[in-house]
Amino acid sequence: MKSKQQLEIVHSNVCEPFEVKSLGGNCYLLTFIDELTKYMWIYLIERKSDVFTRFTKFKMQVEKQVERTIKKLRTDVDVITFPLNL
C-alpha cells in the first residue's frame, strides 16, 4: 500500500550504536520518514529504550504541525496501525 496523504505511513529505524558517543552522550540514531513526502526527522538518543519516549514526543509535534495524524508506523520489526492511545 502506498501513501496517498502526508503521515499516512511513517517509516522508522534505529541505527546501530556509534563506536564513539556524541558530545551529548548519545550513541544511537533514530529516524522517521514520511512515505509520501520523503521528509525525514533525525534524532540522537542515548539508549534504545529511549525510542518510545522520543516517538511519543515526535508524534505529538508532527501531528500538530501538519494537522494530520499518523496512520501507520513501519519499522524493521512490525507495522503499528493507529489510533493507538499513547
N, C-alpha and C positions, 0 to 999 in steps of 0.2 A: 504494500500500500504506500503510495506517495503522498506527501503532504500537499494539501490544497490551500492551507491557511498558515499564517505565521504561528508558531508554537504548537501546532497540531502534533508534531513529533519532534522531540529533542533527543539528541544522542549525547551520551556521557561516557567518559573514560577516565580512569585513574592511571597515570603513567607510573612505571616502576620507580622506586626511590632513587634519588640522586646519590652519587658517591660522596659528594660534599654538600652539606646543608647550606641553604641561602643565609644571607646576613640576618634574616629574621628567624632563623632556626627551622625553616620548612624544608622538607625533603621529598614531597610528592606534588605532582602537577595534576589538577582536576580540570577537565574541560567539559563544556556544554556547547553543543552545536545545533542551531535551528536547521531542520532539514530543508525547509523551503528557501530561506534567505541565505543559508550557509554562514550566518553571523555566528561568531564564536566568542564565548566568555571563558577566560582562563583564570584559575585561582591557584595559589600556592597554599598547601596545607601541611601541617606538621605530621599528622598521623592519618592512616586510612580510616580510623574510627571517627575522624572529623568530617567525613564525606556527607553524612546525613544532615548534620547541623549546617554545613555550608550549602547543601541543596535547598533546605527549607528557606534560608535567607535569600538565595538566588531566586527561588520560585516566587516569593513574595515581591521582590524587587522587579523582576522582569514582567510579571503579570500586571503590576501596577503601571509600569512604563508603556507597555504595548496595549493594555486594556483587553487582553485575551487571557485565557487560561491554558496551561499546558495540558494536553490531552493524553500523550504517551511519552514515557521516558524510556529510551532504549539504551541498554548497557551491554557489555560483553556477556553478562550473566543472565539477564532477564529483560522482559518488557513489562513496564508498570503502566497500567491504564488508570487514568484519573476520572472522576473525582476520588481523591484519597484524602482523608482527614489527617492533616499534619499539625 
